[in-house]
Amino acid sequence: MIKVGLYGAEFFARHGYYKEEQILGNRFIVTIEATFNPQHPHINDDLEKTLNYEQLCQVAHEHMKQPQKLLETVAQGMADAVMQQFPYVTNLQVEVKKLNPPLKGQVAASGVTVYVTNN
């Protein structure tokens, strides 16, 4: 089993339930981890025989461009896209964090994690 990850990818986006969040935007951090059983016993430096984390970044980038009210919607959209693009993924975790959310008091981040198991 192999785990491939994209960790701490930072984006500026306009996700948020409240209108001012959608207008002002915010910084977000995305982490995607995917596990799979290699279909080829020896990868031998062949990108086609593994899960390309550059493509994971592209999925995140596309979904961060589309404003949504809920982080759940953003994370689930990314998870659905990864599973569609890489149907051989057995376990997937997509985490989206909003940095400095507009809450009372000092809060470093809020976030949502979506888990997918494909047996």
Biopython code that builds the backbone (N, CA, C, O; Angstrom):
import numpy as np
from Bio.PDB.StructureBuilder import StructureBuilder

atoms = [
    (1, "MET", "N", (0.844, -1.168, 0.000)),
    (1, "MET", "CA", (0.000, 0.000, 0.000)),
    (1, "MET", "C", (0.900, 1.246, 0.000)),
    (1, "MET", "O", (1.937, 1.278, 0.662)),
    (2, "ILE", "N", (0.488, 2.243, -0.739)),
    (2, "ILE", "CA", (1.235, 3.499, -0.835)),
    (2, "ILE", "C", (0.309, 4.644, -0.454)),
    (2, "ILE", "O", (-0.868, 4.655, -0.816)),
    (3, "LYS", "N", (0.857, 5.608, 0.284)),
    (3, "LYS", "CA", (0.105, 6.823, 0.598)),
    (3, "LYS", "C", (0.803, 7.997, -0.077)),
    (3, "LYS", "O", (2.009, 8.191, 0.078)),
    (4, "VAL", "N", (0.035, 8.770, -0.823)),
    (4, "VAL", "CA", (0.528, 9.974, -1.482)),
    (4, "VAL", "C", (-0.225, 11.148, -0.883)),
    (4, "VAL", "O", (-1.438, 11.079, -0.682)),
    (5, "GLY", "N", (0.497, 12.228, -0.599)),
    (5, "GLY", "CA", (-0.165, 13.365, 0.030)),
    (5, "GLY", "C", (0.242, 14.708, -0.534)),
    (5, "GLY", "O", (1.335, 14.892, -1.070)),
    (6, "LEU", "N", (-0.673, 15.625, -0.391)),
    (6, "LEU", "CA", (-0.458, 17.041, -0.668)),
    (6, "LEU", "C", (-0.706, 17.727, 0.667)),
    (6, "LEU", "O", (-1.820, 17.675, 1.187)),
    (7, "TYR", "N", (0.308, 18.365, 1.225)),
    (7, "TYR", "CA", (0.222, 18.877, 2.591)),
    (7, "TYR", "C", (0.382, 20.397, 2.629)),
    (7, "TYR", "O", (1.355, 20.947, 2.114)),
    (8, "GLY", "N", (-0.582, 21.052, 3.240)),
    (8, "GLY", "CA", (-0.461, 22.483, 3.487)),
    (8, "GLY", "C", (-0.476, 23.355, 2.251)),
    (8, "GLY", "O", (0.195, 24.386, 2.212)),
    (9, "ALA", "N", (-1.232, 22.958, 1.238)),
    (9, "ALA", "CA", (-1.346, 23.795, 0.040)),
    (9, "ALA", "C", (-2.184, 25.023, 0.394)),
    (9, "ALA", "O", (-3.314, 24.888, 0.863)),
    (10, "GLU", "N", (-1.647, 26.193, 0.177)),
    (10, "GLU", "CA", (-2.316, 27.425, 0.597)),
    (10, "GLU", "C", (-2.974, 28.117, -0.590)),
    (10, "GLU", "O", (-2.398, 28.226, -1.672)),
    (11, "PHE", "N", (-4.203, 28.582, -0.354)),
    (11, "PHE", "CA", (-4.989, 29.250, -1.381)),
    (11, "PHE", "C", (-5.678, 30.469, -0.792)),
    (11, "PHE", "O", (-5.975, 30.505, 0.402)),
    (12, "PHE", "N", (-5.932, 31.465, -1.627)),
    (12, "PHE", "CA", (-6.835, 32.556, -1.283)),
    (12, "PHE", "C", (-8.141, 32.247, -1.992)),
    (12, "PHE", "O", (-8.149, 31.973, -3.192)),
    (13, "ALA", "N", (-9.256, 32.290, -1.250)),
    (13, "ALA", "CA", (-10.552, 31.964, -1.849)),
    (13, "ALA", "C", (-11.653, 32.754, -1.148)),
    (13, "ALA", "O", (-11.422, 33.417, -0.136)),
    (14, "ARG", "N", (-12.825, 32.669, -1.698)),
    (14, "ARG", "CA", (-13.980, 33.430, -1.184)),
    (14, "ARG", "C", (-15.075, 32.513, -0.645)),
    (14, "ARG", "O", (-16.263, 32.775, -0.837)),
    (15, "HIS", "N", (-14.672, 31.441, 0.027)),
    (15, "HIS", "CA", (-15.642, 30.545, 0.656)),
    (15, "HIS", "C", (-16.104, 31.161, 1.965)),
    (15, "HIS", "O", (-15.315, 31.760, 2.696)),
    (16, "GLY", "N", (-17.390, 31.008, 2.253)),
    (16, "GLY", "CA", (-17.902, 31.479, 3.530)),
    (16, "GLY", "C", (-19.410, 31.619, 3.501)),
    (16, "GLY", "O", (-20.011, 31.901, 2.464)),
    (17, "TYR", "N", (-19.995, 31.417, 4.646)),
    (17, "TYR", "CA", (-21.445, 31.494, 4.767)),
    (17, "TYR", "C", (-21.929, 32.937, 4.700)),
    (17, "TYR", "O", (-22.992, 33.224, 4.150)),
    (18, "TYR", "N", (-21.143, 33.831, 5.262)),
    (18, "TYR", "CA", (-21.568, 35.236, 5.346)),
    (18, "TYR", "C", (-21.077, 36.035, 4.144)),
    (18, "TYR", "O", (-19.989, 35.794, 3.622)),
    (19, "LYS", "N", (-21.891, 36.982, 3.721)),
    (19, "LYS", "CA", (-21.627, 37.783, 2.532)),
    (19, "LYS", "C", (-20.245, 38.442, 2.597)),
    (19, "LYS", "O", (-19.518, 38.449, 1.604)),
    (20, "GLU", "N", (-19.881, 38.995, 3.758)),
    (20, "GLU", "CA", (-18.580, 39.672, 3.832)),
    (20, "GLU", "C", (-17.415, 38.704, 3.661)),
    (20, "GLU", "O", (-16.354, 39.109, 3.186)),
    (21, "GLU", "N", (-17.583, 37.435, 4.036)),
    (21, "GLU", "CA", (-16.543, 36.434, 3.785)),
    (21, "GLU", "C", (-16.382, 36.209, 2.282)),
    (21, "GLU", "O", (-15.271, 36.034, 1.783)),
    (22, "GLN", "N", (-17.500, 36.217, 1.578)),
    (22, "GLN", "CA", (-17.474, 36.008, 0.133)),
    (22, "GLN", "C", (-16.883, 37.217, -0.591)),
    (22, "GLN", "O", (-16.268, 37.073, -1.648)),
    (23, "ILE", "N", (-17.068, 38.391, -0.028)),
    (23, "ILE", "CA", (-16.529, 39.613, -0.636)),
    (23, "ILE", "C", (-15.032, 39.760, -0.330)),
    (23, "ILE", "O", (-14.226, 39.977, -1.235)),
    (24, "LEU", "N", (-14.674, 39.640, 0.941)),
    (24, "LEU", "CA", (-13.288, 39.867, 1.369)),
    (24, "LEU", "C", (-12.366, 38.683, 1.062)),
    (24, "LEU", "O", (-11.188, 38.875, 0.759)),
    (25, "GLY", "N", (-12.893, 37.474, 1.138)),
    (25, "GLY", "CA", (-12.069, 36.296, 0.946)),
    (25, "GLY", "C", (-11.205, 36.000, 2.160)),
    (25, "GLY", "O", (-11.219, 36.738, 3.145)),
    (26, "ASN", "N", (-10.458, 34.919, 2.075)),
    (26, "ASN", "CA", (-9.629, 34.494, 3.192)),
    (26, "ASN", "C", (-8.569, 33.522, 2.672)),
    (26, "ASN", "O", (-8.598, 33.111, 1.512)),
    (27, "ARG", "N", (-7.638, 33.168, 3.549)),
    (27, "ARG", "CA", (-6.619, 32.176, 3.223)),
    (27, "ARG", "C", (-7.065, 30.818, 3.745)),
    (27, "ARG", "O", (-7.639, 30.709, 4.828)),
    (28, "PHE", "N", (-6.790, 29.786, 2.952)),
    (28, "PHE", "CA", (-7.183, 28.422, 3.277)),
    (28, "PHE", "C", (-5.988, 27.499, 3.086)),
    (28, "PHE", "O", (-5.108, 27.753, 2.264)),
    (29, "ILE", "N", (-5.980, 26.426, 3.862)),
    (29, "ILE", "CA", (-4.950, 25.393, 3.758)),
    (29, "ILE", "C", (-5.640, 24.078, 3.426)),
    (29, "ILE", "O", (-6.608, 23.691, 4.080)),
    (30, "VAL", "N", (-5.132, 23.392, 2.401)),
    (30, "VAL", "CA", (-5.711, 22.118, 1.960)),
    (30, "VAL", "C", (-4.671, 21.013, 2.113)),
    (30, "VAL", "O", (-3.510, 21.166, 1.734)),
    (31, "THR", "N", (-5.124, 19.899, 2.680)),
    (31, "THR", "CA", (-4.310, 18.698, 2.774)),
    (31, "THR", "C", (-5.120, 17.545, 2.198)),
    (31, "THR", "O", (-6.283, 17.355, 2.556)),
    (32, "ILE", "N", (-4.505, 16.779, 1.309)),
    (32, "ILE", "CA", (-5.149, 15.606, 0.722)),
    (32, "ILE", "C", (-4.200, 14.423, 0.878)),
    (32, "ILE", "O", (-3.040, 14.490, 0.470)),
    (33, "GLU", "N", (-4.697, 13.343, 1.470)),
    (33, "GLU", "CA", (-3.936, 12.103, 1.577)),
    (33, "GLU", "C", (-4.746, 10.986, 0.924)),
    (33, "GLU", "O", (-5.936, 10.828, 1.194)),
    (34, "ALA", "N", (-4.088, 10.218, 0.065)),
    (34, "ALA", "CA", (-4.751, 9.114, -0.621)),
    (34, "ALA", "C", (-3.877, 7.876, -0.556)),
    (34, "ALA", "O", (-2.669, 7.950, -0.783)),
    (35, "THR", "N", (-4.482, 6.742, -0.247)),
    (35, "THR", "CA", (-3.744, 5.479, -0.253)),
    (35, "THR", "C", (-4.277, 4.600, -1.382)),
    (35, "THR", "O", (-5.448, 4.670, -1.753)),
    (36, "PHE", "N", (-3.385, 3.775, -1.911)),
    (36, "PHE", "CA", (-3.762, 2.853, -2.978)),
    (36, "PHE", "C", (-2.797, 1.687, -3.008)),
    (36, "PHE", "O", (-1.671, 1.772, -2.518)),
    (37, "ASN", "N", (-3.259, 0.606, -3.588)),
    (37, "ASN", "CA", (-2.413, -0.556, -3.827)),
    (37, "ASN", "C", (-1.866, -0.419, -5.241)),
    (37, "ASN", "O", (-2.636, -0.372, -6.200)),
    (38, "PRO", "N", (-0.554, -0.356, -5.379)),
    (38, "PRO", "CA", (0.009, -0.178, -6.718)),
    (38, "PRO", "C", (-0.379, -1.330, -7.642)),
    (38, "PRO", "O", (-0.346, -2.499, -7.258)),
    (39, "GLN", "N", (-0.740, -0.974, -8.848)),
    (39, "GLN", "CA", (-1.124, -1.982, -9.836)),
    (39, "GLN", "C", (0.104, -2.617, -10.477)),
    (39, "GLN", "O", (0.012, -3.665, -11.117)),
    (40, "HIS", "N", (1.241, -1.976, -10.299)),
    (40, "HIS", "CA", (2.501, -2.494, -10.822)),
    (40, "HIS", "C", (3.435, -2.694, -9.631)),
    (40, "HIS", "O", (3.603, -1.779, -8.824)),
    (41, "PRO", "N", (4.043, -3.869, -9.507)),
    (41, "PRO", "CA", (4.878, -4.135, -8.336)),
    (41, "PRO", "C", (6.094, -3.217, -8.234)),
    (41, "PRO", "O", (6.585, -2.962, -7.134)),
    (42, "HIS", "N", (6.577, -2.725, -9.357)),
    (42, "HIS", "CA", (7.749, -1.856, -9.343)),
    (42, "HIS", "C", (7.407, -0.565, -10.075)),
    (42, "HIS", "O", (7.137, -0.577, -11.276)),
    (43, "ILE", "N", (7.420, 0.527, -9.359)),
    (43, "ILE", "CA", (7.079, 1.817, -9.965)),
    (43, "ILE", "C", (8.212, 2.304, -10.863)),
    (43, "ILE", "O", (7.960, 2.889, -11.916)),
    (44, "ASN", "N", (9.461, 2.066, -10.451)),
    (44, "ASN", "CA", (10.645, 2.386, -11.266)),
    (44, "ASN", "C", (10.636, 3.808, -11.829)),
    (44, "ASN", "O", (10.899, 4.009, -13.015)),
    (45, "ASP", "N", (10.342, 4.768, -10.999)),
    (45, "ASP", "CA", (10.360, 6.178, -11.400)),
    (45, "ASP", "C", (9.400, 6.508, -12.536)),
    (45, "ASP", "O", (9.628, 7.463, -13.278)),
    (46, "ASP", "N", (8.333, 5.732, -12.680)),
    (46, "ASP", "CA", (7.349, 5.978, -13.720)),
    (46, "ASP", "C", (6.126, 6.654, -13.090)),
    (46, "ASP", "O", (5.389, 6.029, -12.327)),
    (47, "LEU", "N", (5.921, 7.912, -13.411)),
    (47, "LEU", "CA", (4.823, 8.694, -12.837)),
    (47, "LEU", "C", (3.461, 8.094, -13.164)),
    (47, "LEU", "O", (2.517, 8.257, -12.391)),
    (48, "GLU", "N", (3.345, 7.415, -14.275)),
    (48, "GLU", "CA", (2.076, 6.809, -14.685)),
    (48, "GLU", "C", (1.674, 5.619, -13.804)),
    (48, "GLU", "O", (0.531, 5.165, -13.857)),
    (49, "LYS", "N", (2.614, 5.115, -12.994)),
    (49, "LYS", "CA", (2.337, 3.944, -12.157)),
    (49, "LYS", "C", (2.058, 4.321, -10.705)),
    (49, "LYS", "O", (2.038, 3.456, -9.830)),
    (50, "THR", "N", (1.845, 5.602, -10.452)),
    (50, "THR", "CA", (1.571, 6.034, -9.088)),
    (50, "THR", "C", (0.481, 7.104, -9.121)),
    (50, "THR", "O", (-0.072, 7.407, -10.178)),
    (51, "LEU", "N", (0.186, 7.657, -7.981)),
    (51, "LEU", "CA", (-0.788, 8.741, -7.866)),
    (51, "LEU", "C", (-0.004, 10.047, -7.882)),
    (51, "LEU", "O", (0.868, 10.255, -7.039)),
    (52, "ASN", "N", (-0.298, 10.906, -8.811)),
    (52, "ASN", "CA", (0.461, 12.121, -9.028)),
    (52, "ASN", "C", (-0.045, 13.238, -8.118)),
    (52, "ASN", "O", (-1.170, 13.707, -8.284)),
    (53, "TYR", "N", (0.771, 13.665, -7.164)),
    (53, "TYR", "CA", (0.323, 14.710, -6.244)),
    (53, "TYR", "C", (0.165, 16.060, -6.931)),
    (53, "TYR", "O", (-0.501, 16.947, -6.397)),
    (54, "GLU", "N", (0.769, 16.231, -8.108)),
    (54, "GLU", "CA", (0.538, 17.448, -8.877)),
    (54, "GLU", "C", (-0.931, 17.501, -9.324)),
    (54, "GLU", "O", (-1.535, 18.573, -9.361)),
    (55, "GLN", "N", (-1.491, 16.349, -9.659)),
    (55, "GLN", "CA", (-2.902, 16.292, -10.030)),
    (55, "GLN", "C", (-3.794, 16.536, -8.818)),
    (55, "GLN", "O", (-4.868, 17.124, -8.952)),
    (56, "LEU", "N", (-3.369, 16.094, -7.640)),
    (56, "LEU", "CA", (-4.121, 16.401, -6.417)),
    (56, "LEU", "C", (-4.160, 17.914, -6.199)),
    (56, "LEU", "O", (-5.192, 18.469, -5.819)),
    (57, "CYS", "N", (-3.040, 18.565, -6.440)),
    (57, "CYS", "CA", (-2.977, 20.019, -6.297)),
    (57, "CYS", "C", (-3.901, 20.702, -7.300)),
    (57, "CYS", "O", (-4.548, 21.697, -6.972)),
    (58, "GLN", "N", (-3.964, 20.180, -8.502)),
    (58, "GLN", "CA", (-4.849, 20.751, -9.525)),
    (58, "GLN", "C", (-6.312, 20.616, -9.119)),
    (58, "GLN", "O", (-7.097, 21.544, -9.315)),
    (59, "VAL", "N", (-6.684, 19.471, -8.556)),
    (59, "VAL", "CA", (-8.052, 19.279, -8.054)),
    (59, "VAL", "C", (-8.360, 20.323, -6.982)),
    (59, "VAL", "O", (-9.415, 20.955, -7.010)),
    (60, "ALA", "N", (-7.441, 20.499, -6.045)),
    (60, "ALA", "CA", (-7.641, 21.487, -4.980)),
    (60, "ALA", "C", (-7.780, 22.890, -5.568)),
    (60, "ALA", "O", (-8.668, 23.649, -5.180)),
    (61, "HIS", "N", (-6.911, 23.221, -6.490)),
    (61, "HIS", "CA", (-6.930, 24.543, -7.115)),
    (61, "HIS", "C", (-8.281, 24.817, -7.787)),
    (61, "HIS", "O", (-8.854, 25.892, -7.609)),
    (62, "GLU", "N", (-8.783, 23.862, -8.548)),
    (62, "GLU", "CA", (-10.064, 24.040, -9.247)),
    (62, "GLU", "C", (-11.219, 24.259, -8.272)),
    (62, "GLU", "O", (-12.090, 25.094, -8.516)),
    (63, "HIS", "N", (-11.225, 23.517, -7.179)),
    (63, "HIS", "CA", (-12.328, 23.640, -6.223)),
    (63, "HIS", "C", (-12.205, 24.878, -5.338)),
    (63, "HIS", "O", (-13.208, 25.382, -4.833)),
    (64, "MET", "N", (-11.009, 25.359, -5.152)),
    (64, "MET", "CA", (-10.841, 26.582, -4.362)),
    (64, "MET", "C", (-11.271, 27.811, -5.162)),
    (64, "MET", "O", (-11.578, 28.847, -4.573)),
    (65, "LYS", "N", (-11.300, 27.717, -6.482)),
    (65, "LYS", "CA", (-11.724, 28.841, -7.334)),
    (65, "LYS", "C", (-13.237, 29.027, -7.339)),
    (65, "LYS", "O", (-13.727, 30.099, -7.696)),
    (66, "GLN", "N", (-13.985, 27.991, -6.945)),
    (66, "GLN", "CA", (-15.446, 28.025, -6.997)),
    (66, "GLN", "C", (-16.006, 28.343, -5.613)),
    (66, "GLN", "O", (-16.070, 27.452, -4.765)),
    (67, "PRO", "N", (-16.416, 29.596, -5.359)),
    (67, "PRO", "CA", (-16.903, 29.960, -4.026)),
    (67, "PRO", "C", (-18.080, 29.100, -3.569)),
    (67, "PRO", "O", (-19.028, 28.865, -4.318)),
    (68, "GLN", "N", (-17.996, 28.645, -2.343)),
    (68, "GLN", "CA", (-19.055, 27.864, -1.710)),
    (68, "GLN", "C", (-19.327, 28.449, -0.334)),
    (68, "GLN", "O", (-18.458, 29.095, 0.250)),
    (69, "LYS", "N", (-20.513, 28.229, 0.180)),
    (69, "LYS", "CA", (-20.836, 28.721, 1.523)),
    (69, "LYS", "C", (-20.197, 27.862, 2.612)),
    (69, "LYS", "O", (-19.745, 28.382, 3.632)),
    (70, "LEU", "N", (-20.159, 26.542, 2.392)),
    (70, "LEU", "CA", (-19.681, 25.631, 3.432)),
    (70, "LEU", "C", (-18.376, 24.942, 3.038)),
    (70, "LEU", "O", (-18.193, 24.534, 1.891)),
    (71, "LEU", "N", (-17.477, 24.822, 4.012)),
    (71, "LEU", "CA", (-16.234, 24.085, 3.778)),
    (71, "LEU", "C", (-16.526, 22.614, 3.495)),
    (71, "LEU", "O", (-15.769, 21.958, 2.779)),
    (72, "GLU", "N", (-17.616, 22.094, 4.051)),
    (72, "GLU", "CA", (-18.013, 20.718, 3.789)),
    (72, "GLU", "C", (-18.225, 20.495, 2.286)),
    (72, "GLU", "O", (-17.830, 19.466, 1.738)),
    (73, "THR", "N", (-18.851, 21.472, 1.638)),
    (73, "THR", "CA", (-19.110, 21.386, 0.206)),
    (73, "THR", "C", (-17.807, 21.393, -0.583)),
    (73, "THR", "O", (-17.652, 20.642, -1.546)),
    (74, "VAL", "N", (-16.877, 22.241, -0.174)),
    (74, "VAL", "CA", (-15.581, 22.340, -0.846)),
    (74, "VAL", "C", (-14.814, 21.029, -0.703)),
    (74, "VAL", "O", (-14.333, 20.478, -1.694)),
    (75, "ALA", "N", (-14.699, 20.531, 0.520)),
    (75, "ALA", "CA", (-13.937, 19.302, 0.777)),
    (75, "ALA", "C", (-14.574, 18.096, 0.085)),
    (75, "ALA", "O", (-13.867, 17.264, -0.483)),
    (76, "GLN", "N", (-15.903, 17.998, 0.128)),
    (76, "GLN", "CA", (-16.572, 16.866, -0.511)),
    (76, "GLN", "C", (-16.408, 16.922, -2.023)),
    (76, "GLN", "O", (-16.250, 15.886, -2.669)),
    (77, "GLY", "N", (-16.443, 18.121, -2.591)),
    (77, "GLY", "CA", (-16.224, 18.267, -4.030)),
    (77, "GLY", "C", (-14.843, 17.796, -4.439)),
    (77, "GLY", "O", (-14.682, 17.136, -5.465)),
    (78, "MET", "N", (-13.838, 18.140, -3.628)),
    (78, "MET", "CA", (-12.480, 17.670, -3.910)),
    (78, "MET", "C", (-12.408, 16.152, -3.803)),
    (78, "MET", "O", (-11.812, 15.491, -4.654)),
    (79, "ALA", "N", (-13.016, 15.602, -2.756)),
    (79, "ALA", "CA", (-12.991, 14.151, -2.556)),
    (79, "ALA", "C", (-13.655, 13.437, -3.732)),
    (79, "ALA", "O", (-13.132, 12.442, -4.234)),
    (80, "ASP", "N", (-14.793, 13.941, -4.165)),
    (80, "ASP", "CA", (-15.497, 13.326, -5.302)),
    (80, "ASP", "C", (-14.636, 13.370, -6.562)),
    (80, "ASP", "O", (-14.575, 12.396, -7.312)),
    (81, "ALA", "N", (-13.975, 14.498, -6.789)),
    (81, "ALA", "CA", (-13.134, 14.644, -7.981)),
    (81, "ALA", "C", (-11.939, 13.698, -7.944)),
    (81, "ALA", "O", (-11.591, 13.096, -8.960)),
    (82, "VAL", "N", (-11.314, 13.566, -6.787)),
    (82, "VAL", "CA", (-10.162, 12.653, -6.665)),
    (82, "VAL", "C", (-10.611, 11.216, -6.915)),
    (82, "VAL", "O", (-9.941, 10.471, -7.631)),
    (83, "MET", "N", (-11.743, 10.823, -6.326)),
    (83, "MET", "CA", (-12.209, 9.448, -6.493)),
    (83, "MET", "C", (-12.618, 9.168, -7.942)),
    (83, "MET", "O", (-12.458, 8.050, -8.430)),
    (84, "GLN", "N", (-13.140, 10.173, -8.617)),
    (84, "GLN", "CA", (-13.509, 9.996, -10.020)),
    (84, "GLN", "C", (-12.262, 9.870, -10.898)),
    (84, "GLN", "O", (-12.215, 9.050, -11.815)),
    (85, "GLN", "N", (-11.259, 10.692, -10.602)),
    (85, "GLN", "CA", (-10.031, 10.703, -11.399)),
    (85, "GLN", "C", (-9.139, 9.493, -11.112)),
    (85, "GLN", "O", (-8.445, 8.996, -11.999)),
    (86, "PHE", "N", (-9.169, 9.029, -9.866)),
    (86, "PHE", "CA", (-8.312, 7.926, -9.427)),
    (86, "PHE", "C", (-9.169, 6.850, -8.754)),
    (86, "PHE", "O", (-9.124, 6.721, -7.530)),
    (87, "PRO", "N", (-9.934, 6.088, -9.506)),
    (87, "PRO", "CA", (-10.863, 5.122, -8.898)),
    (87, "PRO", "C", (-10.177, 4.004, -8.111)),
    (87, "PRO", "O", (-10.841, 3.284, -7.366)),
    (88, "TYR", "N", (-8.880, 3.850, -8.262)),
    (88, "TYR", "CA", (-8.147, 2.816, -7.531)),
    (88, "TYR", "C", (-7.742, 3.254, -6.120)),
    (88, "TYR", "O", (-7.152, 2.464, -5.383)),
    (89, "VAL", "N", (-8.047, 4.491, -5.734)),
    (89, "VAL", "CA", (-7.749, 4.959, -4.377)),
    (89, "VAL", "C", (-8.611, 4.172, -3.390)),
    (89, "VAL", "O", (-9.818, 4.032, -3.586)),
    (90, "THR", "N", (-7.985, 3.661, -2.330)),
    (90, "THR", "CA", (-8.720, 2.869, -1.333)),
    (90, "THR", "C", (-9.159, 3.702, -0.142)),
    (90, "THR", "O", (-10.231, 3.465, 0.415)),
    (91, "ASN", "N", (-8.354, 4.668, 0.254)),
    (91, "ASN", "CA", (-8.703, 5.555, 1.359)),
    (91, "ASN", "C", (-8.292, 6.969, 0.995)),
    (91, "ASN", "O", (-7.225, 7.201, 0.427)),
    (92, "LEU", "N", (-9.158, 7.902, 1.333)),
    (92, "LEU", "CA", (-8.910, 9.298, 0.993)),
    (92, "LEU", "C", (-9.300, 10.182, 2.167)),
    (92, "LEU", "O", (-10.313, 9.960, 2.830)),
    (93, "GLN", "N", (-8.477, 11.180, 2.404)),
    (93, "GLN", "CA", (-8.763, 12.172, 3.437)),
    (93, "GLN", "C", (-8.507, 13.543, 2.832)),
    (93, "GLN", "O", (-7.415, 13.812, 2.332)),
    (94, "VAL", "N", (-9.516, 14.412, 2.877)),
    (94, "VAL", "CA", (-9.401, 15.778, 2.367)),
    (94, "VAL", "C", (-9.720, 16.727, 3.507)),
    (94, "VAL", "O", (-10.804, 16.673, 4.088)),
    (95, "GLU", "N", (-8.775, 17.593, 3.824)),
    (95, "GLU", "CA", (-8.953, 18.565, 4.905)),
    (95, "GLU", "C", (-8.842, 19.973, 4.331)),
    (95, "GLU", "O", (-7.906, 20.287, 3.595)),
    (96, "VAL", "N", (-9.814, 20.814, 4.680)),
    (96, "VAL", "CA", (-9.799, 22.218, 4.274)),
    (96, "VAL", "C", (-9.894, 23.053, 5.548)),
    (96, "VAL", "O", (-10.836, 22.910, 6.326)),
    (97, "LYS", "N", (-8.905, 23.928, 5.752)),
    (97, "LYS", "CA", (-8.881, 24.815, 6.921)),
    (97, "LYS", "C", (-8.985, 26.264, 6.466)),
    (97, "LYS", "O", (-8.352, 26.677, 5.494)),
    (98, "LYS", "N", (-9.796, 27.020, 7.188)),
    (98, "LYS", "CA", (-9.901, 28.460, 6.959)),
    (98, "LYS", "C", (-9.054, 29.142, 8.028)),
    (98, "LYS", "O", (-9.309, 28.975, 9.220)),
    (99, "LEU", "N", (-8.050, 29.908, 7.610)),
    (99, "LEU", "CA", (-7.184, 30.589, 8.561)),
    (99, "LEU", "C", (-7.866, 31.847, 9.087)),
    (99, "LEU", "O", (-8.543, 32.556, 8.342)),
    (100, "ASN", "N", (-7.684, 32.113, 10.357)),
    (100, "ASN", "CA", (-8.241, 33.302, 11.012)),
    (100, "ASN", "C", (-9.710, 33.511, 10.662)),
    (100, "ASN", "O", (-10.063, 34.556, 10.116)),
    (101, "PRO", "N", (-10.578, 32.540, 10.966)),
    (101, "PRO", "CA", (-11.993, 32.698, 10.638)),
    (101, "PRO", "C", (-12.601, 33.867, 11.424)),
    (101, "PRO", "O", (-12.142, 34.183, 12.522)),
    (102, "PRO", "N", (-13.622, 34.502, 10.868)),
    (102, "PRO", "CA", (-14.218, 35.665, 11.527)),
    (102, "PRO", "C", (-15.105, 35.244, 12.704)),
    (102, "PRO", "O", (-16.332, 35.230, 12.600)),
    (103, "LEU", "N", (-14.472, 34.908, 13.801)),
    (103, "LEU", "CA", (-15.169, 34.506, 15.014)),
    (103, "LEU", "C", (-14.779, 35.430, 16.149)),
    (103, "LEU", "O", (-13.781, 36.143, 16.056)),
    (104, "LYS", "N", (-15.544, 35.424, 17.203)),
    (104, "LYS", "CA", (-15.179, 36.227, 18.381)),
    (104, "LYS", "C", (-13.968, 35.593, 19.035)),
    (104, "LYS", "O", (-13.923, 34.382, 19.250)),
    (105, "GLY", "N", (-13.006, 36.410, 19.343)),
    (105, "GLY", "CA", (-11.791, 35.901, 19.957)),
    (105, "GLY", "C", (-10.774, 35.480, 18.910)),
    (105, "GLY", "O", (-11.031, 35.542, 17.708)),
    (106, "GLN", "N", (-9.636, 35.058, 19.384)),
    (106, "GLN", "CA", (-8.526, 34.658, 18.519)),
    (106, "GLN", "C", (-8.653, 33.174, 18.185)),
    (106, "GLN", "O", (-8.574, 32.332, 19.079)),
    (107, "VAL", "N", (-8.850, 32.846, 16.913)),
    (107, "VAL", "CA", (-8.939, 31.463, 16.454)),
    (107, "VAL", "C", (-7.983, 31.310, 15.277)),
    (107, "VAL", "O", (-8.103, 32.024, 14.281)),
    (108, "ALA", "N", (-7.047, 30.392, 15.387)),
    (108, "ALA", "CA", (-6.049, 30.204, 14.322)),
    (108, "ALA", "C", (-6.678, 29.672, 13.045)),
    (108, "ALA", "O", (-6.347, 30.128, 11.950)),
    (109, "ALA", "N", (-7.583, 28.708, 13.178)),
    (109, "ALA", "CA", (-8.192, 28.109, 11.983)),
    (109, "ALA", "C", (-9.455, 27.348, 12.369)),
    (109, "ALA", "O", (-9.619, 26.904, 13.506)),
    (110, "SER", "N", (-10.329, 27.215, 11.398)),
    (110, "SER", "CA", (-11.458, 26.296, 11.506)),
    (110, "SER", "C", (-11.303, 25.335, 10.335)),
    (110, "SER", "O", (-10.587, 25.639, 9.380)),
    (111, "GLY", "N", (-11.956, 24.191, 10.391)),
    (111, "GLY", "CA", (-11.751, 23.267, 9.290)),
    (111, "GLY", "C", (-12.730, 22.124, 9.237)),
    (111, "GLY", "O", (-13.516, 21.890, 10.155)),
    (112, "VAL", "N", (-12.651, 21.417, 8.119)),
    (112, "VAL", "CA", (-13.504, 20.263, 7.848)),
    (112, "VAL", "C", (-12.624, 19.189, 7.228)),
    (112, "VAL", "O", (-11.734, 19.489, 6.432)),
    (113, "THR", "N", (-12.873, 17.938, 7.592)),
    (113, "THR", "CA", (-12.180, 16.805, 6.987)),
    (113, "THR", "C", (-13.208, 15.814, 6.470)),
    (113, "THR", "O", (-14.142, 15.444, 7.182)),
    (114, "VAL", "N", (-13.031, 15.389, 5.236)),
    (114, "VAL", "CA", (-13.880, 14.377, 4.611)),
    (114, "VAL", "C", (-13.057, 13.112, 4.467)),
    (114, "VAL", "O", (-11.923, 13.151, 3.990)),
    (115, "TYR", "N", (-13.636, 11.979, 4.884)),
    (115, "TYR", "CA", (-12.986, 10.672, 4.773)),
    (115, "TYR", "C", (-13.771, 9.821, 3.779)),
    (115, "TYR", "O", (-15.001, 9.784, 3.827)),
    (116, "VAL", "N", (-13.071, 9.146, 2.891)),
    (116, "VAL", "CA", (-13.699, 8.244, 1.936)),
    (116, "VAL", "C", (-12.956, 6.917, 1.986)),
    (116, "VAL", "O", (-11.727, 6.881, 1.938)),
    (117, "THR", "N", (-13.716, 5.821, 2.083)),
    (117, "THR", "CA", (-13.147, 4.475, 2.019)),
    (117, "THR", "C", (-13.773, 3.774, 0.844)),
    (117, "THR", "O", (-14.996, 3.715, 0.722)),
    (118, "ASN", "N", (-12.932, 3.238, -0.028)),
    (118, "ASN", "CA", (-13.387, 2.581, -1.243)),
    (118, "ASN", "C", (-12.832, 1.162, -1.252)),
    (118, "ASN", "O", (-11.719, 0.930, -1.724)),
    (119, "ASN", "N", (-13.591, 0.230, -0.740)),
    (119, "ASN", "CA", (-13.096, -1.161, -0.671)),
    (119, "ASN", "C", (-13.551, -1.975, -1.838)),
    (119, "ASN", "O", (-13.223, -3.158, -1.931)),
]
sb = StructureBuilder()
sb.init_structure("model")
sb.init_model(0)
sb.init_chain("A")
sb.init_seg("    ")
for serial, (resi, resn, name, xyz) in enumerate(atoms, 1):
    if name == "N":
        sb.init_residue(resn, " ", resi, " ")
    sb.init_atom(name, np.array(xyz, "f"), 0.0, 1.0, " ", f" {name:<3s}", serial, name[0])
structure = sb.get_structure()
